[in-house]
Every structure is written in C-alpha cells, then in structure tokens.
Amino acid sequence: MHILIIDDEKNIRQALSGILTDEGHTVSLAETGEEGLLRLGESLVDLVFLDVKLPKMSGIDVLKQTRNDWPSVDVLMISGDSDINTAVNAVKMGAHDFMEKPLSLPKILIAVQNISEKRKLVQKCIIGDENIDFRYRIIGHSSQINTIREMIRRVAKTDAKVLITGESGTGKELVAYAIHKMSLRSDNPFITFNSAAIPNELVESELFGHEKGAFTGADRQKPGKLEGANHGTIFLDEIGDMNINAQSKILRVLEEGKFERVGGNRTIDIDVRVLAATNRNIEEMIKTGSFREDLYYRLNVVPFFLPPLRERPGDIPVLLDHYLQAFSNELTTAKKHFSGAAQDILKNYHFPGNIRELKNLVERLYILSDKDEIDENDIRQNLAFQKSTGQNILKNILHEDSYSDAKRSFETYYFTEKLKLTGWNISRLANEIGVLQPNLSRKLKILGIRTPGDN
C-alpha cells in the first residue's frame, strides 16, 4: 500500500516510516495538515496515519477534507491524549480506527494488515489484481492535464453523466477511473465494458445478463456487467461501437434506473453511475442513424476531451520518467534514463498512438538497450523501423524460406496496419474486411498480434 504519515513529531514519522517500509509499503511523510492534503492530491494514497494535534490545521479538519475529497482513503487517527470523545467523533466521521501514543508495534501491524486485506478484496471487485496506482495514474503537468484534473475533481462529487472523447491511446479509461476513485461510490465496484471487444450478438447478454434458456447455450441465469456495477460505476468504453438495441436499453437505465436481462421479463432496479468514452465522431454517427441522438445528449452532460500527446509535448519527459520507473520496478533492474537529445526527438514526434504508443516504445527500448542512457541513436533506429516497415514488407517476404512463412509475414503486417487504422478495434475491422470476429481474434492470437489493451 501507499501510506501517508501526517504528524508534526519527527521521531513518530521516522519510526512509523521505518516499520511500514520494512513491511514492504510505500511511505510518504508530511509534517502539517496542509502538506498532507497536498500529498493526497499528488498521488493515489491508500492509508493515512493522521495525528489529531497538528499546527494550524487540526487532524480532525484534515480528516473532514480527506473524507470529502478522497473518500476511498482509509484513515487511522493517532493521538497522545486519550480523549474518548475525540476518538468516538473521529470514527463517526469515517476514520478506520483511533490509536493512542505511544504506539504499539503489534497493533500497528495488525491494523495495517486488516486494512490491506480489505482493500485487496475491494480492488478485486473493481479490476482484479492489477497495480491500480500504476495503471490509473494521470501523468503530466501541462495546462491541458491540469484542466482535466480540475474537471475530474469537480464532477467526481456528483452523479453527472460524462462522455469522454479523444483519440485512441489518450487515456480515457484513466479519466473514468479517476472520477470513480474520487466519488462517493469509490468503495463500490468500477466495471469496464468495451463494446468493441465483444461480438454484436453478445453485447446485450454480457452487459445486461441473461436468463436461463434465453438462447442456445444459456443453461443458467447469468448477471451482466451492469449488475456487477450496482452502487458503483460502469465505464462504457467505445460506446460508439454499441449496437442500437443495446443503446436503447442503456438509455432506459439512464432515464429510469431499470432494465431486464436478456430473455427475462422481470424489471430490475439499478443504482449505477454511467461514464462513457469513444474515439469516434458521435455527431456524424447520429446523422447516419448509427447512434441515438437522445442517448448522446443523456451521456454528454459533462464532456471531457482528451488532447492527443502531440499537443502537449511538455508532458513527454514526465511520462518517460514515469514509465522508466515502472519498468525498472517490473523488471527489477536499475532505472534507465533518456538523453536530452533523445527527449527532444520524442517531443517532436507525432505519436499517432499517443500515450499507449509512448509506453510501448519505452518498454521496447528498455528491454533492447543494454545502456543506462537511451540516446538519440536508439530512438532513431526504433522510429525509423516503424516508418520503414511498410516500404520493406515486399522485400522481406521475398527473402522468406517458404510460402507459409511469407504468408505469415504478410498477414502479420496486414492485420497490424489495419488494426492501427481502426484504432485497434477488432470488431470494427472484422466488419470492414468481411471476417467473423471470433475467427479474426483467433487469427490474431495465432500470429502473436497483441492489441494495446493486452499490454
């Protein structure tokens, strides 16, 4: 866990930090309440050790603001005064527990372990066992990113519908998760549903669930993603690819908070916040009749537009450092760095795949380079390889030893490039080239082609 210690006594901060670091936790320190709130705003914190008596801003005031702005953060209050009224009030306000100084090592470890286990269970319900802090962190200091952070902070406290637009790879799911994480629903599930990743005929069953006997193979009742998100948030990614029937049912959820499972007639009440995202032009789709206008206006209460990476080059060095640290941790090796010249090249690169492409590039360079410093030659070789692939594909095919190898080379190139043109949307590509989506998915697996979402 990431644990923040807010205490004006240096020896308490150091003692707690040493104990918790030895237990494998990441620890941040703050001497005042104001500094502690600043730390909470800078990164995702799981647990706060908070002293009641602090200079200027009291621990109780810090607790109030923490519960208001970061409701998913657990707080353990600590105090040198055994004031039972303060303890009771703190717990009533949302503190996990109240501990007296001098702090007991066994009690500290038991409390932290209990909180850690509770959070792991919650996180499993949300997105599995992935590293939440790393995967969902919004990186950057540009004015665009700061504006987005401020919008997230404002909209998170409401249940307003949000439509997030932007090119593929700009971080739409990160924004959706940040809204959920800062909302009053943060202790409840965050469920992602991607219409583009599921065949059209299965979208309604996966999203709304189905009753036994609803269709061939439905041998039992199955709740859908929507039910799994009850009291929490559902993120409808690539909603522009959702079929009209499913759009109608989502519209009813937004208007009435009701739906039926596929093959069922029992109306189910649902309390869920709906966030949606797309990289498609919804207004053009409305004109062609492929997207419901009423659904668009229901979803687009608060519009978020995520700018492409090429429009905020100042964030590239920060992103590079973030991913270098992440891959250093993942691969358990020393952290590498980019030379100034290498960073300049990347600042001027177009990045058609946006942040996702930058992440993949950093990972590739991290693995392939034996040097501590990644220089401009490393960058040019990799970017040049990307640009020359199409020009050299025929030449490479002619050098293959067998027809099957040549065919595989062509298919790998063909499907990779076509996927890029469709924003890595397998369902859309299947429709465009006249191939069944399950067959296309199987072919991509055989060829070893991984979509950005698999990384």
C-alpha positions in Angstrom: 0.0 0.0 0.0 0.9 3.7 -0.3 0.8 5.0 3.2 0.9 8.7 4.2 2.1 9.7 7.7 0.9 13.2 8.9 2.5 14.0 12.2 4.4 17.1 13.5 6.7 14.9 15.6 9.8 13.9 13.6 10.5 10.8 15.7 7.0 9.5 15.2 7.3 10.0 11.4 10.6 8.2 11.2 9.6 5.3 13.5 6.4 4.6 11.6 8.1 5.0 8.3 10.8 2.5 9.2 8.3 -0.1 10.4 6.0 0.3 7.4 8.8 0.4 4.8 10.2 -2.8 6.3 6.8 -4.4 5.7 7.0 -3.5 2.0 4.8 -0.5 1.9 5.5 2.8 0.1 5.6 5.6 2.6 5.2 9.4 2.2 5.6 11.9 5.0 4.0 15.2 5.9 4.7 17.5 8.9 1.5 19.5 8.7 -2.1 19.0 7.7 -1.7 21.4 4.7 1.3 19.4 3.5 -0.6 16.2 4.0 -3.5 17.3 1.8 -1.0 18.4 -0.8 0.5 14.8 -0.8 -3.0 13.3 -1.1 -3.6 15.4 -4.2 -0.4 14.4 -5.9 -0.7 10.6 -5.9 -3.0 7.8 -5.0 -2.8 7.1 -1.3 -4.4 4.1 0.4 -3.9 4.7 4.1 -3.2 7.8 6.2 -1.8 7.8 9.7 -3.1 11.1 11.0 -2.2 12.9 14.2 -5.1 14.7 15.9 -3.0 17.6 17.1 -1.2 19.4 14.3 -0.1 23.1 14.0 -2.6 25.4 12.3 -4.9 22.9 10.6 -6.1 20.2 13.1 -6.1 16.5 12.3 -9.9 16.5 12.6 -10.1 19.1 9.9 -7.8 17.1 7.7 -9.9 14.1 8.3 -13.0 16.0 7.2 -11.4 17.2 4.0 -9.9 13.7 3.3 -13.3 12.0 3.7 -14.8 14.7 1.4 -12.2 14.7 -1.4 -10.7 11.2 -1.2 -13.4 9.0 0.3 -11.7 5.8 -0.6 -8.6 6.6 1.5 -8.5 4.8 4.9 -7.5 7.0 7.9 -6.0 5.8 11.2 -6.1 8.6 13.8 -3.3 8.8 16.4 -3.0 10.9 19.5 -1.0 11.4 22.6 -4.1 12.3 24.5 -6.6 9.5 25.4 -9.7 11.6 24.7 -12.5 9.2 24.3 -14.9 11.8 22.8 -12.4 12.7 20.1 -11.9 9.1 19.3 -15.6 8.4 19.0 -16.1 11.5 16.9 -13.2 10.6 14.6 -14.6 7.1 14.0 -18.1 8.6 13.4 -16.6 10.9 10.8 -15.2 8.0 8.9 -11.8 7.2 10.5 -11.0 3.5 10.4 -9.7 3.4 13.9 -8.1 5.5 16.7 -4.7 4.6 18.2 -3.1 6.1 21.3 0.6 7.1 21.7 3.0 5.6 22.5 2.1 3.4 19.5 2.1 -0.3 19.9 4.0 -2.1 17.1 1.8 -5.2 17.1 -1.4 -3.1 17.0 0.1 -1.0 14.1 0.9 -4.1 12.1 -2.5 -5.8 12.7 -4.4 -2.6 11.8 -2.4 -2.1 8.6 -2.8 -5.8 7.6 -6.5 -5.6 8.1 -6.9 -2.5 6.0 -4.6 -4.0 3.3 -6.7 -7.2 3.1 -10.0 -5.2 3.0 -8.6 -3.0 0.1 -7.4 -6.0 -1.8 -10.9 -7.5 -1.7 -12.4 -4.2 -2.9 -9.8 -3.9 -5.7 -10.5 -7.5 -6.9 -14.2 -6.5 -7.3 -13.1 -3.4 -9.2 -10.4 -4.5 -11.7 -8.8 -7.7 -10.5 -5.2 -7.9 -9.2 -3.6 -5.2 -11.3 -1.5 -2.5 -10.0 -4.1 0.2 -9.6 -1.7 3.0 -8.6 0.5 2.5 -11.7 -2.2 1.7 -14.3 -4.6 4.5 -13.5 -2.3 7.4 -12.7 -2.8 10.5 -14.8 0.7 11.9 -15.6 1.6 15.4 -16.8 1.9 19.0 -15.7 0.6 20.7 -18.9 -2.3 23.2 -18.7 -4.5 20.7 -20.5 -3.8 17.9 -18.0 -4.3 20.3 -15.1 -7.6 21.4 -16.5 -8.7 17.8 -16.8 -7.7 17.1 -13.2 -9.7 20.1 -12.1 -12.7 18.9 -14.1 -12.4 15.4 -12.6 -12.3 16.9 -9.1 -15.5 18.9 -9.7 -17.5 16.3 -11.5 -16.5 13.4 -9.2 -18.6 14.6 -6.3 -21.7 14.5 -8.4 -23.5 11.7 -10.3 -23.4 13.6 -13.5 -23.1 11.6 -16.7 -19.8 12.0 -18.5 -18.8 11.4 -22.1 -15.0 11.2 -22.7 -13.8 11.7 -26.2 -10.3 11.7 -27.8 -8.0 9.7 -30.0 -7.1 6.1 -29.2 -4.4 5.8 -26.5 -5.0 9.2 -24.9 -6.1 7.8 -21.5 -9.9 7.8 -21.5 -10.2 4.9 -19.0 -7.8 6.7 -16.7 -10.1 9.7 -16.5 -13.1 7.4 -15.9 -11.4 5.6 -13.1 -10.1 8.9 -11.5 -13.7 10.1 -11.5 -14.8 6.9 -9.8 -11.9 6.9 -7.3 -12.7 10.4 -6.1 -16.5 9.9 -5.9 -18.7 8.8 -3.1 -19.1 5.5 -4.9 -15.3 4.7 -4.7 -15.8 1.9 -2.2 -18.1 0.1 -4.7 -17.2 -1.6 -8.0 -15.7 0.1 -11.0 -16.6 -2.1 -14.0 -15.3 -1.6 -17.6 -17.4 -2.7 -20.6 -15.9 -2.4 -24.1 -18.5 -2.8 -26.8 -15.8 -3.1 -29.5 -14.2 -6.2 -27.9 -17.4 -8.2 -28.0 -19.4 -9.6 -31.0 -22.6 -7.6 -31.5 -24.8 -10.6 -30.8 -23.3 -11.0 -27.3 -23.2 -7.3 -26.2 -26.6 -7.3 -24.6 -26.1 -10.6 -22.8 -22.7 -9.5 -21.4 -23.9 -6.1 -20.4 -27.4 -6.8 -19.1 -27.1 -10.5 -18.3 -29.5 -13.3 -19.4 -32.0 -15.7 -18.0 -31.8 -19.5 -18.3 -33.0 -20.6 -21.7 -32.7 -17.1 -23.2 -30.7 -18.6 -26.1 -28.9 -21.8 -27.1 -26.2 -22.5 -24.5 -27.8 -20.3 -21.8 -28.1 -23.2 -19.3 -28.2 -20.9 -16.3 -29.0 -17.4 -15.3 -26.1 -15.0 -15.6 -25.9 -11.5 -14.2 -24.3 -8.9 -16.6 -21.7 -6.3 -16.1 -24.3 -3.7 -15.2 -25.4 -5.7 -12.2 -21.8 -6.1 -11.1 -21.5 -2.3 -11.0 -24.6 -1.8 -8.8 -24.0 1.1 -6.4 -20.7 1.8 -8.2 -19.6 3.0 -11.6 -19.8 1.4 -15.1 -17.5 2.7 -17.8 -18.8 2.1 -21.3 -15.7 2.2 -23.4 -16.0 2.5 -27.2 -19.7 3.2 -26.8 -19.8 4.3 -30.5 -19.5 0.6 -31.4 -22.5 -0.4 -29.3 -25.5 -1.6 -31.4 -28.8 0.3 -31.5 -30.7 -2.2 -29.4 -28.2 -2.0 -26.5 -28.2 1.8 -26.9 -31.9 1.8 -26.3 -31.6 -0.3 -23.1 -28.7 1.9 -21.8 -30.9 5.0 -22.4 -33.6 3.4 -20.2 -31.0 2.8 -17.4 -30.1 6.4 -17.6 -33.7 7.7 -17.6 -35.4 5.2 -15.2 -32.6 3.2 -13.5 -34.3 0.0 -14.8 -33.6 -2.9 -17.2 -34.4 -6.5 -17.9 -32.0 -9.4 -18.5 -32.0 -10.9 -22.0 -34.8 -13.5 -22.1 -36.4 -12.1 -18.9 -39.5 -10.1 -18.1 -38.6 -9.1 -14.5 -37.7 -5.4 -14.3 -34.5 -4.9 -12.2 -33.8 -1.6 -10.4 -30.2 -0.4 -10.7 -28.2 2.3 -8.9 -25.2 2.9 -11.0 -23.2 5.8 -12.4 -22.6 5.7 -16.1 -19.4 7.0 -17.7 -18.8 6.6 -21.4 -16.0 7.1 -23.9 -15.4 6.9 -27.6 -12.8 7.8 -30.2 -15.4 8.1 -32.9 -17.3 11.2 -34.1 -20.7 10.6 -32.5 -22.4 13.6 -34.1 -21.6 12.2 -37.5 -22.9 8.8 -36.4 -26.2 10.5 -35.3 -26.6 11.9 -38.9 -26.2 8.4 -40.4 -28.6 6.9 -37.8 -26.0 4.6 -36.2 -26.1 6.3 -32.8 -29.2 7.5 -30.9 -29.3 11.3 -30.5 -31.3 11.1 -27.2 -28.6 8.8 -25.8 -25.9 11.2 -26.9 -27.5 14.1 -25.0 -28.1 12.0 -21.9 -24.4 10.9 -21.8 -22.9 14.2 -22.8 -23.9 16.2 -19.7 -20.2 16.9 -18.9 -18.0 16.4 -21.9 -14.3 15.6 -21.5 -12.0 15.9 -24.5 -8.5 14.4 -24.1 -5.9 16.1 -26.2 -3.5 14.0 -28.3 0.0 13.7 -26.9 1.4 15.7 -29.8 -0.5 18.8 -28.5 1.2 18.6 -25.1 4.9 17.7 -25.8 5.9 19.3 -22.4 4.4 16.2 -20.7 6.6 13.8 -22.6 9.6 14.0 -20.2 7.3 13.3 -17.2 5.7 10.4 -19.0 9.1 9.0 -20.0 10.3 9.1 -16.4 7.1 7.5 -15.1 7.3 4.5 -17.4 11.1 4.1 -16.9 10.5 3.9 -13.2 7.6 1.5 -13.8 9.6 -0.9 -16.0 12.5 -0.6 -13.6 10.3 -1.9 -10.9 8.6 -4.5 -13.1 11.9 -5.9 -14.4 13.8 -5.4 -11.1 16.7 -3.6 -12.8 18.4 -0.2 -12.4 16.4 2.7 -13.7 17.5 3.9 -17.2 17.2 7.5 -18.5 16.9 9.3 -21.8 19.5 11.8 -23.0 18.4 15.3 -23.7 18.7 14.8 -27.4 16.6 11.7 -27.3 13.9 13.6 -25.4 14.0 16.3 -28.0 13.4 13.8 -30.8 10.4 12.4 -28.9 9.0 15.8 -28.2 8.8 16.4 -31.9 7.5 13.0 -32.8 3.8 12.8 -33.9 2.9 9.8 -31.7 -0.2 8.6 -33.7 -0.8 6.0 -30.9 -0.5 8.7 -28.2 0.4 7.7 -24.6 -0.1 4.0 -25.4 2.5 4.2 -28.2 5.0 6.0 -25.9 4.6 3.4 -23.2 5.2 0.6 -25.7 8.2 2.4 -27.2 9.8 2.9 -23.7 9.2 -0.7 -22.8 10.9 -1.9 -26.1 13.8 0.4 -25.7 14.2 -0.5 -22.0 14.4 -4.2 -22.9 16.6 -3.9 -26.1 19.1 -1.3 -24.8 22.0 -2.5 -22.6 23.0 1.0 -21.7 21.9 3.1 -18.7 21.3 6.0 -21.0 18.9 5.7 -24.0 20.3 8.2 -26.7 19.1 9.6 -29.9 20.5 6.8 -32.0 18.4 4.3 -30.1 15.3 6.5 -30.7 16.0 7.0 -34.4 16.6 3.3 -35.0 13.2 2.4 -33.5 11.2 5.2 -35.1 12.9 4.5 -38.4 12.0 0.8 -38.1 8.4 1.8 -37.6 8.4 4.0 -40.7 10.2 1.6 -43.0 8.2 -1.5 -42.2 5.7 -0.8 -45.0 8.3 0.0 -47.6 10.3 -3.2 -46.9 7.5 -5.6 -46.4 7.6 -7.0 -50.0 11.4 -7.3 -49.9 11.2 -9.1 -46.6 8.5 -11.5 -47.9 10.7 -12.4 -50.9 13.5 -13.5 -48.5 11.3 -15.9 -46.6 12.3 -19.6 -47.0 8.8 -20.9 -47.5 5.4 -19.9 -48.8 3.9 -20.4 -45.3 6.5 -18.1 -43.7 5.9 -15.4 -46.4 2.1 -15.7 -45.9 2.6 -15.3 -42.2 4.8 -12.2 -42.7 2.2 -10.6 -44.9 -0.7 -11.4 -42.6 1.1 -10.1 -39.6 1.8 -6.8 -41.4 -1.7 -6.6 -43.0 -3.6 -7.1 -39.8 -1.4 -4.9 -37.7 -1.7 -2.0 -40.0 -5.4 -2.4 -40.5 -5.9 -2.5 -36.7 -4.0 0.7 -36.4 -6.4 2.4 -38.9 -9.4 1.2 -36.9 -7.9 2.3 -33.5 -7.2 -1.4 -32.6 -10.9 -2.1 -32.8 -11.2 -5.9 -33.6 -14.9 -5.9 -34.1 -14.9 -2.9 -36.5 -12.0 -4.5 -38.5 -13.9 -7.8 -38.8 -16.9 -5.9 -40.2 -14.7 -4.0 -42.7 -12.9 -6.9 -44.1 -15.8 -9.4 -44.0 -14.4 -11.8 -41.4 -16.3 -13.2 -38.4 -15.0 -11.5 -35.2 -14.2 -14.8 -33.4 -12.2 -16.0 -36.5 -10.3 -12.8 -36.6 -9.5 -12.9 -32.9 -8.2 -16.5 -33.3 -6.1 -15.4 -36.3 -4.5 -12.6 -34.3 -3.7 -14.9 -31.5 -2.1 -17.4 -33.9 0.0 -14.6 -35.4 1.0 -13.3 -32.0 -0.5 -9.9 -32.6 -1.4 -8.2 -29.4 -3.7 -5.2 -29.2 -2.6 -2.2 -27.0 -5.2 -3.3 -24.4 -3.3 -6.6 -24.0 -0.2 -4.8 -22.8 
